[in-house]
Amino acid sequence: MREATAIIDLGAIRRNLQGIRARVGNRRILAVVKADGYGHGLERVVRALRDADGFGVASLEDATRIRQLEVRQGWSRKPVVLLSGVDESRDVPLLESLGLQTVLHDHSQLELLERSPRAGGHRHLWLKLDTGMHRLGFAAEQTDRLQQVYARVLALGAGRPPVWMTHFSSADEANPHVTTAQIDCFQRAVAGRPGLHSLANSAGITEFPAAHGDWVRPGGLLYGLSTFADRTGAQCGFEPAMTLVSRIIAVKHIAAGAAVGYGGSERMQRPTRLGIISIGYGDGYPRHASGQGATVLVDGHPAPLLGRVSMDLSCVDLTDLPLAQVGSVVTLWGAALPTEQLARHAHTISYELTCGVTRRVAVREIE
Ligand SMILES: *Cc1c(COP(=O)(O)O)cnc(C)c1O
């Protein structure tokens, strides 16, 4: 039995949702649960987020899992939005039968829906505008073409106006100008056109209250994670929901000058008491953290990682922690050791770390 365990704090997720509520007032909250709830487990996250107004997903598979959970639990259906929409005509019947809402960001999707018979009633559509991120969406500043797109979307929805949406590229950056330009561009494009508005991701929620619109779309904040370079999720006022732990499975003494691990990449500066942790990149602990000054907590005390992270194992310097021993609990990230701190050492963001936890890692839920 491997020791690596992801502890998921469902109470933290619930309180994070309340924290978002407190910031956005009566705006609706589309809880973004794509990528298996940012690696926290889709079903458990959706259970913890019962008070959200809807869910945002990236795949029909995830949308189907939410609908199945609702049936099992006897819950009524919540809005579920496919954030990248559909791209194959055979997906449309499922879209309709599951009562999903879908984003339209490209002409090919308009054509696809126009070719598909509507099951009846209104379609709930989200019309995505590109206001400067240049990833998905219809160009917001091309007024004439946008008018044509809007007319087709109205027809597709049997007269129901779409939710107008856009996505921020840089709301987590210190300089607000990119985002304020995106907000202005969006406002110009939607002026005088009926429909609800949705702009803000997590950083948009904390940094740009003027862009809360009708639907906010938090992902990271729900899990207590941040993409800010200078602020952890906790420093934004949210609770990290995932703690990754494992244990020391061997302790040994090695001489000054000896090298540790693959490639002998790190030589000991002093006689070293070395702990071997049952964690590696096969669990989702980033190999890129090797040699970058990352620390772990051993029985709650910080200790430096040594040498290269391998598939199943990593090494830690226990020289200054004489009480640490085989069986000592090692925290890799979480409430006591910000995920953002390790992410910085691994040249990534906290989202990628939680999304990357692999299936062999055990999960324990706490409230
Ligand atoms: C992922 C995603 C979000 C959530 O972003 P966070 O930074 O996690 O809050 C919001 N909107 C869209 C369209 C997304 O794809």
The ligand as an SDF file (V2000), in Angstrom:
LIG
                    3D

 15 15  0  0  0  0  0  0  0  0999 V2000
  -11.3960   27.6370  -16.2330 C   0  0  0  0  0  0  0  0  0  0  0  0
  -12.3160   28.7330  -16.5290 C   0  0  0  0  0  0  0  0  0  0  0  0
  -12.7380   29.6040  -15.5140 C   0  0  0  0  0  0  0  0  0  0  0  0
  -12.2130   29.5480  -14.1020 C   0  0  0  0  0  0  0  0  0  0  0  0
  -10.9450   30.1650  -13.9970 O   0  0  0  0  0  0  0  0  0  0  0  0
  -10.2580   30.3280  -12.5710 P   0  0  0  0  0  0  0  0  0  0  0  0
   -9.0140   31.0970  -12.7890 O   0  0  0  0  0  0  0  0  0  0  0  0
   -9.9610   28.9400  -12.0940 O   0  0  0  0  0  0  0  0  0  0  0  0
  -11.2350   31.0090  -11.6910 O   0  0  0  0  0  0  0  0  0  0  0  0
  -13.6690   30.5710  -15.8370 C   0  0  0  0  0  0  0  0  0  0  0  0
  -14.1510   30.6790  -17.0930 N   0  0  0  0  0  0  0  0  0  0  0  0
  -13.7600   29.8790  -18.0920 C   0  0  0  0  0  0  0  0  0  0  0  0
  -14.3170   30.0470  -19.4470 C   0  0  0  0  0  0  0  0  0  0  0  0
  -12.8240   28.8820  -17.8510 C   0  0  0  0  0  0  0  0  0  0  0  0
  -12.4260   28.0900  -18.8490 O   0  0  0  0  0  0  0  0  0  0  0  0
  1  2  1  0
  2  3  1  0
  2 14  2  0
  3  4  1  0
  3 10  2  0
  4  5  1  0
  5  6  1  0
  6  7  2  0
  6  8  1  0
  6  9  1  0
 10 11  1  0
 11 12  2  0
 12 13  1  0
 12 14  1  0
 14 15  1  0
M  END
$$$$
